[in-house]
Each structure stands twice: as structure tokens, then as C-alpha cells.
Amino acid sequence: MRIVMISTYPPIECGIGTYSKYLTDALKKTENEIYVVSQYGAKGDTVFPAYNSDDCGLSKKIFDTVKKLAPDIIHIQHEFGLFGEMDGVAVLDLIIRAKVCNIPVVTTLHTVRKDFEYRKRRVLEEVCKQSDSLIVHEKDHIPILTDFYGIEVDKIHQIYHGARTAEPIKDAKEKLGLTGKKVVLLLGYIRQTKGFHRIIDIFPSIVKEVDNAYLVLASQVRVSEFNEYRNSLFKKINSSPVKENIIVFDGKFPQRTFDYILNAADVLPFAYTLGAQSGIMAHALSFGKPVVVSELEAFKNIIKDSSAGLIAESDKEFAEKIIKILKDDKLYERLSNNAFKYVREKISWDIVAAKTVDIYYEFREKPPCNSRHVYLG
């Protein structure tokens, strides 16, 4: 079967692009042909850059490239900012073009909320209605789509955000000059809704209980509108009474550097106030890193399913639970082992890819005779 994925893709800096890279790599192991149509700047052997996100007529540009690849299925990775003006309304034209050419469309929805403003709500509603099948990451997204958007439940599939199966990097702390330190890590693109400021504010109370605790902020701004927030974080750090215990790693981190930073952590807090799945959390679980999470429903579900972390209902609880993990080696080991098990048994990219292929085959029946798809990629 030939699949065309429509998504951002590395080296473009985008969480959706990173997600698509891991997913397509896993899908290629299933003996299917996988191609990606992406924005200019994307690179890869089966990647076709065809448009800019702010192009006029971007849906035609995308589909003109898609047609040349003659896919059996189109798989769209949907996020509102990826398909042009007016919250990406051009994606609707893209889906219609596929439908009139009798190409089934599977759409993964990376953001689902019931409290969207009118335009986002209408775009999401039409994307759902026009797509042949939908993938969401969270269980709680299903009733939102059925109850608030009127989407029939049979076309909705829940597949967890994938994670790598990985081995710990033993010398990570040594390489980064963090030997002997208990590391609380804030990792990922800076955005106010991630609550990095909350952890900086409570960190003095953590150092009071764990004197060798260090807070590492390993982040950068991807969108310029968050520059002001980044600067406010730096001011908080400079004025912190424990600023000597706070380290900032700045820059764009290639995968090897990213993995070393992640492996140096003892715990990762996720004090998010908005969002659903987190790619950074998936990476943390891949390396067996315990997490402390806010009360976002998606985060609570991950902790309930994985038993790989603790839930905090307030800033005070964030401090208490971070301290608990830093001081209790047996608790750390138990949470870490649970994280490894959860990835291997439930959310590895190979598992995610297999479930995704099952959805594709809803629209292309396997031949009744003894046959197989041949692809020497």
C-alpha cells in the first residue's frame, strides 16, 4: 500500500514534524510505501517539499504533488497553524480534492478542545466530517468529537502518542558537568502555558530539602511572540535566591545532544496549563525518566496508564512530589521501570505504526489470494 503523509518534517523545527518522522520511520518497517509531502525546508529520501505554510493556493500545490505519487491513502497530520491563514482553512480544500479523486483521507488531530473560538471550531468540525477516518491521541478526545462536534464514533480511533524504545545513556551527567547533582529538567520549546515559571518559583523550596538539586532549563524560543516570556524566565532566574543551582542550556539541540540532556535528568516536571499529548514527555518515558504532571486530563491519564510519575494539583504539590522523587531512590527506580514497561508494551512507535496500518486497511482490503505488497525502499 502506498501512503502519502502530509505534515511538517525535519529539519523543520516543529513537534508535529518530529512526530511524523518517528511515525513514518516505523511505518516503513511494515512493508508499505511511505512518502511525505511537506513544507519547503523538509528533507529526506521520500520527502517532497511542495509549499510554504502561508502560500496562496497551498492546497492545490500540495495536491498537485500528491497526485504524482498516486497514493492509496492520504494521511494528514492536522494542526491549525500548518495550513495557512484563517486557522488553516485551506486543509478543507485539500481534503475535498482527495475525495473527488476517490482517495481516502485519514486525519490525525493533534489539538482537540471543546472551547475553541468559532472559526477553529468550524474548521475542526468540517475536517472531521470530511475525513474518512480520524486518529486522536487521548481517550477524552472521543466524547468531545461526538458530543460537541457531532462526529460519528465509528470513524474515530484512539492511538497513543508514540515513544522510542531506548537504552539509558550512562555517562550523560558526566558529559554535561552534572556529576553528583540531582537534576530537575525543564526541556522543550518555551511557551507560557508550559509553566516553566512555576517551577523556577518553587525551586528554592526544593533546594532547601535537597541541597544538591539543580534546575536545568534546556529550551529555546521557536516563535518570536514568546521572547518576552523567555526574558521573564531569565529575570526570575537571576533574582532567584538559589540561582547558583540553576543552569541554562541554550541553543538548538541535535538528537544526540537532546538525548544526553534528557538522560542527565532525575525528574521532569510538566506544569502545563493547556495542551494534550507532550512529545517531550514521550521522550522522557523512553529513557525511563519519572515525571510530575499537572492536572490536565491527558496527563492524568498517562500517569494512570503508566504509573511512571506523580500528579500535582498545586505549586506546593509540585515541590513536594519533586522532592519525594529526588530523595527516595526506591520510588525513582519503580517509576523508571514502569516508564520503560509502558513504552515497550503500549506506546512504542512500532505499536503505533501497526495500529495505524490497521486503519489504512479499512479502506483497502487485502486481496483474498496469497499476495503481499512488495516495496524495496
SERO-4910 file (N, C-alpha, C, O; in steps of 0.05 Angstrom, whole numbers):
BEGIN
 pado doro    nc1    nc2    nc3   cac1   cac2   cac3    cc1    cc2    cc3    oc1    oc2    oc3
  Met    A     17    -24      0      0      0      0     18     25      0     39     25     13
  Arg    A      9     45    -15     25     70    -17     11     92     -1    -12     99     -7
  Ile    A     25    102     19     14    123     36     29    149     31     53    150     29
  Val    A     14    171     29     26    198     28     18    212     54     -5    217     59
  Met    A     38    219     70     35    234     94     38    264     88     57    272     75
  Ile    A     20    280     97     22    309     94     27    321    121     10    320    139
  Ser    A     51    333    124     59    342    150     84    359    148     98    357    128
  Thr    A     90    374    168    117    385    171    136    362    176    127    340    184
  Tyr    A    162    367    173    181    345    174    209    357    179    215    378    169
  Pro    A    226    343    194    253    353    199    268    358    173    263    345    153
  Pro    A    287    377    174    297    391    197    280    416    205    289    432    222
  Ile    A    256    418    194    238    439    203    233    434    233    227    412    242
  Glu    A    235    456    249    231    453    278    202    455    285    190    476    285
  Cys    A    190    432    290    161    431    295    156    404    309    165    383    299
  Gly    A    140    404    330    134    380    344    119    360    327    123    336    329
  Ile    A    101    370    309     87    353    291    106    340    271    103    316    264
  Gly    A    126    355    262    146    344    244    162    321    257    167    301    244
  Thr    A    170    325    282    184    304    296    167    280    299    177    257    295
  Tyr    A    142    284    307    123    262    309    121    246    282    123    222    282
  Ser    A    119    261    260    116    248    234    141    232    226    139    212    213
  Lys    A    164    243    234    189    229    227    190    202    241    196    181    229
  Tyr    A    184    201    267    185    175    281    163    157    271    168    132    268
  Leu    A    139    167    265    118    150    255    124    139    227    121    115    223
  Thr    A    134    155    209    140    145    182    163    125    183    163    106    168
  Asp    A    183    130    200    204    110    202    193     83    211    202     62    201
  Ala    A    174     83    230    162     58    239    144     46    217    143     21    214
  Leu    A    130     63    203    112     53    182    128     39    159    118     20    147
  Lys    A    151     49    154    168     37    133    176      8    139    182     -7    121
  Lys    A    176      1    165    182    -27    172    159    -46    166    163    -70    167
  Thr    A    135    -35    159    112    -52    154    109    -60    125     88    -70    117
  Glu    A    129    -56    109    129    -63     81    108    -48     65     97    -59     46
  Asn    A    104    -23     73     87     -5     58    104     18     47    126     23     58
  Glu    A     95     30     26    110     53     15    100     78     29     76     84     29
  Ile    A    118     93     40    111    117     55    125    141     43    150    142     41
  Tyr    A    110    161     35    121    186     25    110    209     42     89    207     54
  Val    A    125    231     42    117    254     57    116    278     39    136    284     25
  Val    A     94    293     38     93    319     25     93    340     47     75    340     64
  Ser    A    113    357     46    117    375     68    123    404     58    123    409     34
  Gln    A    128    421     77    136    448     71    164    450     61    180    431     66
  Tyr    A    170    471     47    198    476     38    216    476     63    210    489     83
  Gly    A    239    463     60    257    460     83    259    432     93    279    425    106
  Ala    A    238    416     88    238    388     97    257    372     79    261    379     55
  Lys    A    270    352     90    289    336     75    286    306     81    278    299    104
  Gly    A    292    290     62    291    261     66    288    246     39    281    258     19
  Asp    A    295    220     39    294    205     14    267    203      1    265    204    -23
  Thr    A    246    202     17    219    200      6    202    224     15    178    223     18
  Val    A    216    247     18    203    272     26    202    291      3    223    296    -10
  Phe    A    179    303     -2    175    321    -25    166    349    -14    142    352     -9
  Pro    A    185    368    -12    177    395     -4    161    408    -27    169    407    -50
  Ala    A    138    420    -20    120    429    -42    107    456    -36     94    467    -54
  Tyr    A    110    467    -12     94    491     -6    106    505     19    121    494     34
  Asn    A     98    530     22    102    545     47     75    547     61     54    547     48
  Ser    A     75    549     87     50    549    102     33    573     97      9    573    102
  Asp    A     45    595     87     30    619     81     25    624     51     18    646     43
  Asp    A     30    603     35     25    606      6     -4    610      0    -22    598     13
  Cys    A    -10    626    -21    -37    626    -32    -40    601    -49    -21    592    -63
  Gly    A    -63    589    -47    -67    564    -63    -51    541    -54    -43    524    -70
  Leu    A    -44    540    -28    -27    518    -18    -39    491    -21    -25    471    -25
  Ser    A    -66    489    -19    -79    463    -22    -74    451    -50    -70    427    -53
  Lys    A    -75    468    -70    -70    458    -97    -41    450   -100    -35    430   -113
  Lys    A    -23    466    -89      6    459    -90     11    431    -77     26    415    -88
  Ile    A     -1    427    -54      2    401    -41    -10    379    -57      3    358    -62
  Phe    A    -34    383    -67    -47    361    -81    -35    355   -108    -35    332   -117
  Asp    A    -24    375   -122    -10    370   -147     13    351   -143     18    334   -160
  Thr    A     27    354   -120     49    335   -114     38    308   -106     49    287   -113
  Val    A     17    308    -90      4    283    -81     -4    266   -105      0    242   -105
  Lys    A    -17    279   -125    -27    264   -148     -5    249   -162     -9    226   -171
  Lys    A     18    262   -164     41    249   -178     50    224   -164     62    206   -177
  Leu    A     45    222   -138     54    199   -122     33    177   -122     39    154   -113
  Ala    A      9    182   -132    -12    163   -136    -17    146   -111    -13    121   -112
  Pro    A    -24    158    -89    -27    143    -64    -53    127    -62    -73    133    -75
  Asp    A    -52    106    -45    -76     91    -38    -91    106    -15   -115    105    -14
  Ile    A    -75    119      2    -86    133     25    -70    159     29    -46    160     24
  Ile    A    -84    181     36    -72    205     45    -75    207     75    -97    204     86
  His    A    -53    213     90    -54    216    119    -45    244    126    -22    251    122
  Ile    A    -64    260    136    -58    288    143    -52    290    173    -68    280    189
  Gln    A    -30    303    180    -25    310    208    -35    338    212    -24    357    202
  His    A    -57    340    227    -71    366    229    -64    382    254    -66    372    276
  Glu    A    -56    407    249    -54    427    270    -62    453    256    -56    457    233
  Phe    A    -74    471    271    -86    495    259    -66    513    245    -73    526    225
  Gly    A    -42    515    255    -23    534    244     -8    524    220      9    538    209
  Leu    A    -14    500    210      2    487    189     -8    491    161      6    485    142
  Phe    A    -33    501    158    -45    502    132    -56    530    125    -78    533    116
  Gly    A    -39    550    130    -45    576    120    -63    593    138    -67    587    162
  Glu    A    -74    614    126    -90    634    141   -116    622    151   -124    600    144
  Met    A   -129    638    167   -155    632    178   -156    604    191   -173    588    186
  Asp    A   -136    600    208   -134    575    224   -132    551    205   -142    529    212
  Gly    A   -119    554    183   -113    531    165   -137    521    150   -140    497    146
  Val    A   -155    539    142   -179    531    128   -173    518    102   -190    503     91
  Ala    A   -149    522     90   -142    510     65   -141    480     66   -143    466     45
  Val    A   -138    469     90   -138    439     92   -164    427     83   -165    404     73
  Leu    A   -186    442     85   -212    432     76   -212    428     46   -223    408     36
  Asp    A   -201    447     31   -200    445      2   -182    421     -5   -188    407    -25
  Leu    A   -161    416     10   -144    394      5   -159    367      8   -156    349     -9
  Ile    A   -174    365     29   -189    341     34   -210    336     12   -214    314      2
  Ile    A   -224    358      3   -243    355    -18   -230    346    -44   -241    329    -58
  Arg    A   -207    357    -50   -193    348    -75   -187    318    -74   -190    305    -94
  Ala    A   -179    309    -50   -174    280    -48   -200    264    -52   -200    243    -65
  Lys    A   -222    273    -40   -247    259    -41   -258    256    -70   -268    235    -78
  Val    A   -255    278    -85   -266    277   -113   -248    260   -131   -256    252   -152
  Cys    A   -224    254   -121   -206    235   -135   -208    207   -123   -192    189   -130
  Asn    A   -226    203   -105   -231    177    -92   -207    166    -77   -202    142    -77
  Ile    A   -193    185    -64   -170    177    -47   -179    180    -18   -185    202     -9
  Pro    A   -180    159     -2   -188    161     26   -169    179     42   -145    179     37
  Val    A   -180    194     61   -164    212     78   -166    204    107   -188    203    118
  Val    A   -143    198    119   -141    193    148   -129    218    160   -108    228    150
  Thr    A   -141    229    181   -130    254    193   -124    249    222   -142    240    237
  Thr    A   -100    255    230    -93    255    259    -97    283    270    -85    302    260
  Leu    A   -113    286    290   -119    311    303   -101    315    327   -103    301    347
  His    A    -83    334    325    -64    338    347    -74    357    369    -63    358    391
  Thr    A    -95    372    362   -107    390    382   -137    388    380   -149    393    360
  Val    A   -149    379    402   -179    376    403   -188    389    429   -180    381    451
  Arg    A   -205    409    427   -217    422    451   -246    429    445   -254    433    422
  Lys    A   -262    430    466   -290    438    463   -294    468    466   -316    478    460
  Asp    A   -273    482    475   -277    511    480   -263    528    459   -255    551    465
  Phe    A   -259    517    435   -248    534    414   -266    557    407   -290    556    410
  Glu    A   -253    579    398   -269    601    387   -282    592    361   -275    571    350
  Tyr    A   -301    608    351   -318    599    329   -304    588    305   -310    567    295
  Arg    A   -283    603    295   -271    594    270   -256    568    273   -259    550    256
  Lys    A   -240    565    294   -227    539    298   -247    517    301   -243    495    290
  Arg    A   -268    522    315   -289    502    319   -301    493    292   -305    469    287
  Arg    A   -306    512    274   -318    505    248   -298    490    231   -305    471    217
  Val    A   -273    499    231   -252    485    215   -249    456    225   -249    438    209
  Leu    A   -247    453    251   -244    426    262   -269    409    255   -266    385    248
  Glu    A   -292    420    258   -317    405    252   -317    395    223   -324    372    218
  Glu    A   -310    413    205   -310    405    176   -288    385    170   -292    367    153
  Val    A   -264    389    182   -243    369    178   -252    341    187   -247    322    173
  Cys    A   -265    340    209   -275    315    220   -297    302    201   -296    278    196
  Lys    A   -315    319    192   -337    308    175   -326    299    148   -336    279    138
  Gln    A   -307    314    137   -298    307    110   -277    285    110   -275    271     89
  Ser    A   -262    281    131   -243    260    132   -257    233    133   -279    230    145
  Asp    A   -244    212    122   -256    186    123   -251    172    150   -267    155    158
  Ser    A   -229    179    162   -223    167    188   -207    187    204   -192    203    193
  Leu    A   -210    186    231   -196    204    249   -180    189    269   -188    169    280
  Ile    A   -156    200    276   -140    190    297   -136    211    318   -130    234    312
  Val    A   -141    205    343   -135    223    366   -117    208    385   -116    184    385
  His    A   -103    224    401    -84    212    420    -96    206    447    -86    188    461
  Glu    A   -116    220    454   -127    218    481   -155    206    481   -171    212    464
  Lys    A   -161    190    501   -188    178    504   -209    200    507   -231    198    496
  Asp    A   -202    221    521   -221    243    527   -228    259    502   -248    274    502
  His    A   -213    256    480   -220    270    456   -244    258    442   -258    271    427
  Ile    A   -249    232    446   -271    219    432   -298    231    440   -313    238    422
  Pro    A   -305    233    466   -331    246    472   -333    275    464   -354    285    459
  Ile    A   -310    289    463   -311    317    454   -320    317    425   -337    333    417
  Leu    A   -308    300    408   -315    299    380   -344    290    375   -358    300    358
  Thr    A   -353    270    391   -380    260    387   -401    279    399   -422    284    386
  Asp    A   -396    289    423   -417    305    436   -418    334    428   -439    346    426
  Phe    A   -394    346    422   -394    375    416   -392    380    386   -400    401    377
  Tyr    A   -381    361    371   -378    365    342   -396    347    325   -397    349    301
  Gly    A   -410    329    338   -429    312    324   -417    292    305   -429    285    285
  Ile    A   -393    282    312   -379    263    294   -386    235    303   -386    229    327
  Glu    A   -392    218    283   -399    190    289   -375    176    301   -352    178    291
  Val    A   -380    161    322   -358    149    338   -343    128    322   -319    123    327
  Asp    A   -356    116    302   -343     94    287   -319    103    271   -302     87    264
  Lys    A   -318    129    264   -295    138    248   -272    148    265   -251    156    254
  Ile    A   -275    147    292   -254    158    310   -238    135    321   -249    115    332
  His    A   -211    137    320   -193    117    331   -174    131    351   -163    152    345
  Gln    A   -170    119    374   -151    130    393   -125    114    392   -125     90    398
  Ile    A   -103    128    386    -77    116    386    -58    134    401    -57    158    396
  Tyr    A    -45    123    421    -27    140    438     -5    153    421      3    143    400
  His    A      4    176    431     29    188    420     51    168    424     55    157    446
  Gly    A     66    163    403     87    142    405    112    151    420    115    175    426
  Ala    A    129    132    427    154    137    441    175    117    432    169     95    424
  Arg    A    199    126    433    222    109    425    227     87    446    222     92    470
  Thr    A    236     64    437    247     45    456    277     51    456    290     49    436
  Ala    A    288     58    480    315     67    481    329     57    506    316     49    525
  Glu    A    355     56    505    372     48    527    383     73    541    390     92    528
  Pro    A    385     73    568    396     96    582    424    102    574    440     84    567
  Ile    A    431    128    574    459    136    569    472    140    596    465    158    611
  Lys    A    491    123    602    502    121    629    519    145    637    518    154    660
  Asp    A    533    157    618    552    178    625    541    206    619    557    225    616
  Ala    A    515    209    618    503    235    610    510    257    629    518    279    621
  Lys    A    508    252    655    514    273    675    544    281    673    550    304    675
  Glu    A    561    261    670    589    267    668    595    285    644    610    304    647
  Lys    A    584    278    621    589    293    597    580    322    599    592    340    587
  Leu    A    559    327    614    547    353    617    556    368    642    546    390    647
  Gly    A    574    357    656    584    371    680    564    371    703    564    390    719
  Leu    A    548    350    705    527    349    726    531    326    745    513    318    759
  Thr    A    555    315    746    561    292    764    555    300    793    563    321    802
  Gly    A    541    282    807    535    287    835    511    305    840    505    311    863
  Lys    A    498    314    819    476    332    822    449    317    817    448    299    801
  Lys    A    429    325    832    401    316    827    389    336    808    385    359    815
  Val    A    381    327    784    374    345    763    344    345    758    331    325    753
  Val    A    332    369    761    304    374    754    305    388    727    317    410    724
  Leu    A    293    376    707    297    385    679    271    397    667    250    385    668
  Leu    A    274    422    657    254    434    640    264    434    612    284    447    606
  Leu    A    251    419    595    261    414    568    240    420    547    217    414    551
  Gly    A    248    433    525    229    437    503    226    467    496    238    484    510
  Tyr    A    211    472    476    207    500    467    193    516    489    175    506    503
  Ile    A    201    541    492    190    558    513    163    569    504    159    580    482
  Arg    A    143    564    521    116    575    517    104    578    545    107    561    562
  Gln    A     89    600    549     79    607    575     61    585    587     62    580    611
  Thr    A     45    572    570     27    552    580     41    526    591     28    509    602
  Lys    A     67    525    586     82    502    597     90    506    627     98    487    640
  Gly    A     87    530    637     90    534    665    119    532    675    123    525    699
  Phe    A    138    538    658    166    537    668    171    556    691    186    550    709
  His    A    157    579    690    160    599    712    151    588    739    162    596    759
  Arg    A    132    570    739    122    559    764    144    543    777    147    544    802
  Ile    A    159    527    762    180    510    773    203    528    783    215    521    803
  Ile    A    210    549    768    231    567    777    223    579    804    240    582    822
  Asp    A    198    587    806    188    600    831    190    581    855    197    590    877
  Ile    A    184    556    852    184    537    874    211    524    879    215    510    899
  Phe    A    231    529    862    256    514    864    271    520    890    284    502    901
  Pro    A    270    544    902    283    548    928    274    529    949    290    520    966
  Ser    A    248    522    949    238    503    969    248    475    964    250    459    983
  Ile    A    254    469    939    266    443    933    295    441    942    303    421    954
  Val    A    310    462    937    338    463    945    341    462    976    360    450    986
  Lys    A    321    473    990    321    473   1019    321    444   1029    333    438   1050
  Glu    A    307    426   1015    304    399   1023    326    380   1010    333    360   1022
  Val    A    335    388    987    354    372    972    376    391    963    374    403    941
  Asp    A    397    393    979    417    415    974    433    411    948    445    430    938
  Asn    A    434    386    937    448    382    912    429    381    888    436    370    867
  Ala    A    405    392    892    386    394    870    393    417    852    399    439    861
  Tyr    A    392    412    826    398    433    806    375    433    786    366    412    777
  Leu    A    367    457    779    346    461    758    360    467    732    376    486    730
  Val    A    355    451    711    366    455    685    344    464    666    324    449    662
  Leu    A    347    487    654    328    497    634    342    493    607    360    508    601
  Ala    A    333    474    592    344    468    565    323    474    544    307    456    537
  Ser    A    322    498    535    300    507    519    308    528    499    330    539    501
  Gln    A    291    534    481    294    556    463    267    566    454    247    552    457
  Val    A    266    590    443    241    601    432    239    594    403    258    599    387
  Arg    A    217    582    394    213    576    366    196    598    352    200    604    329
  Val    A    178    610    367    160    631    357    167    657    371    167    657    396
  Ser    A    172    678    356    182    703    368    163    715    388    172    730    406
  Glu    A    138    709    387    119    720    406    124    712    435    113    724    453
  Phe    A    141    691    438    147    682    465    173    693    476    183    685    497
  Asn    A    186    712    461    211    724    470    208    738    497    225    736    514
  Glu    A    185    752    500    181    766    525    179    747    549    189    753    570
  Tyr    A    165    725    544    163    705    566    190    693    572    197    690    596
  Arg    A    206    687    552    233    677    557    250    697    573    263    689    592
  Asn    A    248    722    566    263    742    581    254    744    610    270    748    629
  Ser    A    228    740    614    218    740    642    228    716    658    233    718    682
  Leu    A    232    693    644    244    670    658    273    676    666    281    669    688
  Phe    A    288    689    648    316    696    655    317    715    679    335    713    696
  Lys    A    298    734    680    297    752    703    292    737    729    304    743    749
  Lys    A    273    718    728    267    702    751    291    687    760    297    685    784
  Ile    A    306    676    741    330    660    748    351    678    761    362    671    782
  Asn    A    355    701    750    376    720    760    369    730    788    387    737    804
  Ser    A    343    732    794    335    742    820    329    720    841    322    725    863
  Ser    A    332    695    832    326    672    850    347    670    872    371    674    866
  Pro    A    339    665    897    359    661    918    376    636    915    396    633    929
  Val    A    368    619    896    384    595    891    394    594    862    396    573    850
  Lys    A    400    618    852    408    620    823    433    604    817    437    596    795
  Glu    A    450    599    838    474    583    833    467    554    828    484    539    817
  Asn    A    443    546    834    434    519    829    416    517    804    402    497    800
  Ile    A    416    537    787    400    537    763    419    541    739    435    559    738
  Ile    A    417    523    720    434    522    697    417    525    672    396    512    670
  Val    A    425    541    653    411    545    628    428    533    605    450    542    601
  Phe    A    416    514    590    428    505    565    413    517    543    389    512    539
  Asp    A    426    534    527    413    548    505    422    538    479    445    529    476
  Gly    A    405    538    459    414    531    432    395    510    420    377    500    432
  Lys    A    401    504    395    386    483    381    401    456    386    424    453    379
  Phe    A    386    437    397    398    412    405    394    390    384    372    381    380
  Pro    A    416    382    371    413    358    354    405    334    371    408    335    395
  Gln    A    397    312    358    385    290    372    404    279    394    395    273    416
  Arg    A    430    275    387    448    264    407    451    282    431    450    272    454
  Thr    A    453    308    427    454    327    450    429    326    466    429    326    491
  Phe    A    406    327    452    380    325    465    378    301    483    369    302    506
  Asp    A    387    278    473    385    253    488    404    254    513    396    244    534
  Tyr    A    427    265    510    445    267    533    433    285    554    434    279    578
  Ile    A    421    308    546    409    326    566    386    311    580    384    313    605
  Leu    A    370    297    565    347    283    577    356    261    596    344    257    617
  Asn    A    378    247    589    388    226    606    401    236    632    404    220    651
  Ala    A    408    261    632    420    273    656    399    279    678    406    286    700
  Ala    A    374    278    670    352    286    689    346    264    709    349    240    703
  Asp    A    337    272    732    326    254    752    296    256    753    282    237    761
  Val    A    285    278    745    256    282    743    249    305    725    264    325    723
  Leu    A    227    302    710    218    324    693    190    333    702    172    317    702
  Pro    A    187    358    710    160    368    716    146    379    692    159    392    675
  Phe    A    120    375    690    104    385    668     81    401    681     59    391    685
  Ala    A     87    426    687     67    444    700     50    458    679     43    482    683
  Tyr    A     42    444    659     26    456    637     -1    464    646    -14    451    663
  Thr    A    -11    486    635    -38    495    640    -57    490    616    -81    493    618
  Leu    A    -45    482    593    -60    478    569    -45    458    552    -21    458    551
  Gly    A    -61    442    538    -48    423    519    -59    395    523    -78    390    539
  Ala    A    -48    376    508    -56    348    510    -31    331    511    -17    331    531
  Gln    A    -26    316    490     -2    299    490     23    317    490     23    340    480
  Ser    A     45    306    500     70    320    500     92    303    489     97    281    499
  Gly    A    105    312    467    127    297    456    150    295    475    163    274    476
  Ile    A    155    316    490    177    315    510    172    293    531    190    279    539
  Met    A    147    291    540    140    270    559    145    243    548    154    225    561
  Ala    A    137    239    522    142    213    509    172    206    509    180    184    514
  His    A    189    226    502    218    222    503    227    215    531    244    198    535
  Ala    A    216    229    551    224    224    579    218    195    586    235    181    598
  Leu    A    194    185    580    187    158    586    204    138    571    210    116    582
  Ser    A    213    145    547    230    127    531    256    121    546    266     98    545
  Phe    A    266    140    561    291    136    576    286    130    606    304    132    622
  Gly    A    261    124    612    255    116    640    257    138    660    264    134    683
  Lys    A    250    163    652    252    186    669    225    191    683    205    195    669
  Pro    A    224    191    710    199    198    723    190    226    717    206    244    712
  Val    A    164    230    718    152    257    713    133    265    735    122    247    749
  Val    A    130    291    739    110    302    756     93    320    739    103    338    726
  Val    A     66    315    738     49    328    718     27    344    732     19    338    754
  Ser    A     17    363    717     -6    379    726    -32    363    722    -31    340    714
  Glu    A    -54    376    728    -80    363    728    -93    362    700   -117    356    699
  Leu    A    -79    368    679    -91    365    653   -100    336    649    -86    317    656
  Glu    A   -124    333    638   -136    306    637   -118    286    622   -115    263    630
  Ala    A   -106    296    600    -88    278    584    -65    269    600    -56    246    598
  Phe    A    -53    287    616    -30    280    633    -38    260    655    -24    240    659
  Lys    A    -61    265    667    -70    246    688    -75    218    677    -69    198    690
  Asn    A    -85    217    653    -90    191    640    -64    176    635    -62    152    639
  Ile    A    -43    191    627    -17    178    622     -6    167    648      5    144    648
  Ile    A     -8    182    670      2    172    696    -14    148    705     -3    129    716
  Lys    A    -40    149    701    -57    126    709    -50    101    692    -49     79    703
  Asp    A    -45    104    667    -38     82    649    -10     71    654     -5     47    651
  Ser    A      9     89    660     37     82    661     48     78    689     67     62    692
  Ser    A     37     91    709     48     91    736     78     99    736     94     89    750
  Ala    A     84    119    718    111    128    714    116    155    726    137    168    720
  Gly    A     98    165    742    102    192    753     80    198    774     65    181    782
  Leu    A     80    223    782     61    233    803     46    257    792     55    271    774
  Ile    A     22    261    803      5    283    795      5    304    817      3    298    840
  Ala    A      8    330    809      9    352    827    -15    371    822    -19    378    799
  Glu    A    -29    378    843    -53    395    840    -47    424    846    -64    441    843
  Ser    A    -22    431    854    -15    458    861     15    461    859     30    441    857
  Asp    A     25    486    860     53    491    860     66    477    885     88    466    883
  Lys    A     53    479    908     63    466    932     66    436    928     86    424    936
  Glu    A     47    423    915     49    395    910     71    388    890     84    367    891
  Phe    A     75    406    870     97    402    851    123    400    867    139    382    862
  Ala    A    128    419    885    152    419    900    154    393    917    175    380    917
  Glu    A    133    386    931    133    363    949    139    337    933    154    320    942
  Lys    A    127    335    910    130    309    895    156    308    880    167    286    877
  Ile    A    166    330    872    194    330    860    214    322    882    231    306    877
  Ile    A    211    334    905    229    327    928    227    297    934    247    284    939
  Lys    A    203    287    934    199    259    941    214    241    922    227    221    930
  Ile    A    213    247    896    227    230    876    257    233    879    272    214    876
  Leu    A    266    258    884    295    263    887    307    249    911    330    241    911
  Lys    A    291    246    933    302    235    958    297    205    961    311    192    976
  Asp    A    278    194    946    271    166    950    281    149    926    268    149    905
  Asp    A    304    136    929    315    121    907    298     98    898    296     91    874
  Lys    A    284     85    917    267     63    910    243     72    894    234     59    875
  Leu    A    232     95    901    210    106    886    219    113    857    205    107    838
  Tyr    A    243    125    855    253    132    829    256    107    812    247    107    789
  Glu    A    267     86    823    271     61    808    245     49    799    243     39    777
  Arg    A    225     50    817    199     38    810    186     54    787    175     42    768
  Leu    A    186     81    789    174     97    768    189     94    742    177     93    720
  Ser    A    216     92    743    232     89    719    226     62    705    222     62    681
  Asn    A    224     41    721    218     15    709    190     14    697    186      2    676
  Asn    A    172     28    710    144     29    699    144     44    672    129     37    654
  Ala    A    160     65    670    162     80    645    172     63    622    161     63    601
  Phe    A    194     48    627    205     30    607    184     10    598    180      5    574
  Lys    A    170     -2    617    150    -22    611    127    -10    595    117    -23    576
  Tyr    A    118     13    603     96     26    589    103     32    559     86     27    541
  Val    A    127     41    554    135     46    527    136     20    511    125     18    489
  Arg    A    149      0    522    152    -26    507    125    -39    501    122    -50    479
  Glu    A    107    -38    520     82    -53    517     59    -38    506     39    -50    497
  Lys    A     60    -11    507     36      4    498     40     26    478     23     31    461
  Ile    A     63     40    479     65     64    462     90     65    445     97     87    435
  Ser    A    104     43    441    127     44    423    118     51    395     95     46    387
  Trp    A    136     63    380    129     72    352    121     48    335    104     51    318
  Asp    A    132     24    340    124      1    325     95     -7    330     80    -15    312
  Ile    A     87     -4    356     59    -10    363     41     11    350     20      4    339
  Val    A     48     36    352     32     58    339     30     54    309      8     57    298
  Ala    A     52     46    296     51     42    267     33     19    260     18     21    240
  Ala    A     34     -3    275     17    -26    269    -13    -19    271    -29    -27    254
  Lys    A    -20     -3    291    -47      5    295    -56     24    272    -79     24    264
  Thr    A    -37     41    264    -43     60    242    -48     45    216    -66     52    201
  Val    A    -32     24    210    -35      9    186    -62     -6    186    -75     -8    165
  Asp    A    -71    -15    209    -97    -28    211   -119     -8    202   -138    -17    190
  Ile    A   -116     17    209   -136     37    200   -135     41    170   -155     42    156
  Tyr    A   -110     41    158   -108     44    129   -123     21    115   -136     25     95
  Tyr    A   -120     -3    126   -132    -26    113   -163    -27    115   -176    -44    103
  Glu    A   -175     -9    130   -204     -6    129   -213      4    102   -236      1     94
  Phe    A   -194     17     88   -202     29     62   -189     15     38   -194     22     15
  Arg    A   -173     -5     43   -161    -21     21   -159    -50     30   -141    -57     45
  Glu    A   -178    -65     21   -179    -93     30   -155   -109     20   -146   -105     -2
  Lys    A   -146   -126     38   -124   -144     29   -136   -164      9   -158   -175     13
  Pro    A   -121   -170    -12   -131   -189    -32   -136   -216    -20   -122   -224     -1
  Pro    A   -157   -231    -29   -164   -257    -17   -144   -278    -24   -142   -299    -10
  Cys    A   -128   -275    -45   -109   -295    -53    -83   -290    -37    -80   -271    -22
  Asn    A    -64   -308    -41    -38   -306    -28    -21   -284    -41     -9   -289    -62
  Ser    A    -20   -261    -29     -6   -239    -41      6   -221    -19     -2   -222      4
  Arg    A     25   -205    -27     36   -186     -8     46   -162    -24     53   -164    -47
  His    A     47   -139    -11     57   -115    -23     87   -116    -23    100   -122     -3
  Val    A     99   -110    -46    128   -111    -49    138    -83    -52    130    -68    -70
  Tyr    A    157    -76    -35    169    -49    -36    198    -51    -26    202    -57     -3
  Leu    A    216    -46    -44    245    -46    -37    254    -18    -35    266     -7    -54
  Gly    A    249     -5    -11    255     23     -8    284     28     -3    292     51      0
***
